[in-house]
């Protein structure tokens, strides 16, 4: 079985680097229709991608740049944005141009088609997959789940702790794990929060009486929500001069599993910006059927069924 990954994953591997530097290995890859990756150096005025293949000029014609381009379902900005990034492709032909220059005609679309047919079409809800953040909007993040094919991760499914924008959790190009949430008309929606641990798993990282760091996520009339981990937030007493997005040091006053509550006291806040860091995953498997976030002792049940 061929493994399919988000673009860029195999670029720096020894096997791939050897292929793109060797004319003989490029020829073998052409015969075997192996998926290869290299950097798109130029998008010319016809929106063909010019790919770095050492002494051979690699060309991905516009209509071969992605599934849906020829049909008008993908905008040309999706081609332009690939410049200076690794792209996957299958070598369709090794030939020469009218000037006698060696060229390779490549197809990213064919690589995506194989990924879709041999990998993505077999996914089911609950499957844990590799993904790579490609871009973010206020309402969610888009992630490459294989050969540049993207899926959507809604903002409310990124973590249990609420965030104002996906960039609070991710950065473009970040490699993550995700779970297939739904598949409708061939479109896959992802979820992420179920990988970040239950309330009990997260709360076990803390103890009453500790002073720890957190992030102010919201300021309400009745208290201030402070994120301790992406899947765990506590409620602090009101304090003047506190605003959303600040870093905070907080004293853990109480931990109440049956109510899923952590009571906090804010000691200090500061404006230092914290960059998004790669998530820590509690779940390590390849498939999940059910996720129960809430403790068994809690009257409130928060769960996901796939």
N, C-alpha and C positions, 0 to 999 in steps of 0.2 A: 504494500500500500504506500502511495506517495503522500508525504506530509505536506500540507499547505499552510503557509504562514502569512501574516501581514507583511506587506512590502518592507524591505530593509532587513528582515530577519536573517536571510541567508547571504546577504551581500558580502559581508566580511569573512565568511567561512572559507577555509583553505580550498575546498573543492571549487567553489564558485569563483574565487579569485584566480585560480589556475586556469579555469575555462576562459574567462574574459581576456586573459593575457596570452592565450595560445591559439593560433589559427587551426592547428590540428584538432584541439579539443573543442573548438567552436564547431568544426565540421562534424565531429562525433555527436555533439549536442544537437546539431541540426538533424542528423539522421535519426536520433533517438527521441527527438521532440522533447528534450529535457527543459524544464523551466529554469531560466537563468536570470540573474539580476545585475544591473549596472546603473551608473548615474546618467540621468538625462541632462545633457549639457546645454542644449539649445532647443527652443521651440521656434521653428522658422515661420515665415509670413504665411505659409499655407497650413500652419499648425501641425506640421510633422515634427515628431520628437527626434532629435539627434542624440544618439546614445554612445557613450565612451566604450569602445571595444579595442583599445590599443591602436594597432596599425590598421584596423579595419573600421570603416565608418558604419555605425549601426543606425538604421532608420526605421522608426515606427511611423508608418503613414497615418495621417489623421484618423481615417476610418478604422484603423487597427489599434488605436490608442486606448480604447475601453469599450466594454459592452454598452450599447445604447447610443454611441456617438453617431454612427451612420444613420440610425433611425431618428435622430434629433432629440433623444430622451436625455442626453447628457450635454451640458453646455461646454463651450470651448475653454472657459476659465478652469475647468477641471483638468484640461490638458496642460494649459500654461502653468498651472500651479505645481506641476511635476518637475519643472526645471530645478536642477541642483539637488534632486532627491533620487534615491534608488527606485527603479521601476523593474517589474518582472516582465518576462517575455519568453516567447518561443521563437526560435530561429526558423523562419520559413524558407529562406533561400540565401545562399552565398553566391554572389555574382560580381559583376563589374558595371560601373556606370558608363555613360557615353565617352568619358574621358579616359577610360581604362583603369579607373580607381577601384580598388576592392571595396565592396560594400556588403552589408548584411541586411536583408529585409526582415524585420522583426514584427511580432504581433503580441501586444499586451492583451488584446481582446481574446485571443485563443488561450492564453494562460488563464485568464479569468473564466473562460467557458469551461475549461477542465476543472478548475477549482470548484465551480458551481455544480458541475455534474458529478464529480467524484468525491466531493467533501461537503459542501454547504447543503446540497439537496438532501443529504442523509442526516442532518441535524434534527434533533427533537427538543421540545421544551425541557429544561432541566440540564441540558448538556453544558459543561463548563469548557470554555474555549479561550484561545489566545486572541487578544485584540490589541489594537494600537490607536491611540487617540489621534485623529486627523484634524479636526477643528471643532470649535465649541460655540454655541449660541446660548442666550439666556435661558432657553427652555430645555437644554440638554446638550449632550456630546455626540459626535459622530465618530465611529471607530471602524478601522479596517479589520475585517475578520478573516481575510485571506486574499492575496493577490490584488489588493486595492479595492476589493468589494466592500462597501461600507454598510454598517447597520447603525441604528439609532438607539441611544441610551438616554431616556428621559431623566430630567434633573431629580425628580422625586424617587428614582430608583437607584441613584448613585450611592446614597448612604442613608442610614436612619436619622442621623443628625442633619437637620435642614441647612442647606447652603443657599446663598443668593445667586451663585453662578458656578458652573462646572469648573472654572479655573480655581475655585477655592479648594478643589480636590485633585485636579489633573493639570497637566501641561501638554501642549501639542507635541506629538511624537512619543509620549509616554506609553510604554508597554504595560498592559494590564491583563487580568483575567476577567471574564464576564460570563454570565449565564444566559442561555437562550430563554427568553421569557415567553414570547409568542411568535408564531409564524402565520401570517395572513397574506394570502395572494402572493406568496413567494418573498414577502418582506419580513425580515427578522427584526424584532425589538429585543433589546438586551436589558438585563438587570445586573446589579453589581453589589447591592447592599447585603445580600444573603451570604456573601463570601467573607464579610467583615466581622462575623462573630455574633453570638447571641448576647442578650443583656447580661446574663451571668458570666459568660466568657470575658466580656469587657470589664464588668464591674470587679471581677476577681483580680484585676491588675492594680486595684486601689484599696486603701484601708482607711477606716475612720481615724481622724487625727493627723493624717498626712496633709502637707501643703504641696500642691502639684501645679503644673502649667495647664492652661486651657485657652480656648478662643471664644470671645463673646460672639454669639450667633444672633441673638435678638434681645431687645430690651422691651419688656412689657410692663403694664401698670402694676402687676402683681409680683414681678421678679425678673431676674435676668438669666437667660439660658446660656450656659457655658458648655462648650463641647470639650470633652475630655479625650475622646477618641472618635473616629468617624461614625461609629455606631453607638455612641454613648454620650448623653448630655445630662447635666445636672442643673438644678434651679438654685440660683443664688439670691440672697436678700438684695433689695434695691440699694444702689450706691450712686451718689452724684458723680457726674463727669464721665460716666461709662458709656461707650458707644459701640455699635456693632462693628466687628472686624478687628477690635483690639485684642492683643495678647493679654493674658491675665495670669496672676498667681492666685490660687484659690485654696482655702482650707476646707477639708472634707469633714462636715459636721455630722452627717449620718448617711447610712446606706440602708435602704428599705426594699428588699427584693419583692415582697408581696404587693407593693405599690409601684414597683419599678421606678423608684425615686432616689435621687442622690441630692442631699441638701448641702449647699455650699455657702461659704462666706468669701467674698472677694477681698483679698489682701491688697492687691496693687494691680494696676493696668499700665500698659505701655504700647506705643505705636509701632514697634518694630515689625516689619513685614516678614511673614513666614512663607517661603516658597513651597509650592505643592510637592509633597514627597510621595514616593512610590508606596502604594497601599500595602499593609500587612494583612495577609489572608489567614483566617482560621481554618477555613475549609480547604482541604488538599486533594479532594477526589476529582473524578471526571464527570460525575453526574449527581444531581440532587433531585429527589422527588418532592420532599417537603422541608420547609425551614420554619422552625418555631423560635421566634425571637424572645418571647416573654418567658419568665420562669414558670415552672409548674405551679408554684404557690401563688401566682398572680391571678386575680380575678379578670384582668384584662388580657385577652389573647391576641397576639400579633403574630401572624404566620403567613407563609406563602406556599401555595400548592401549585406544582408544575404539571 
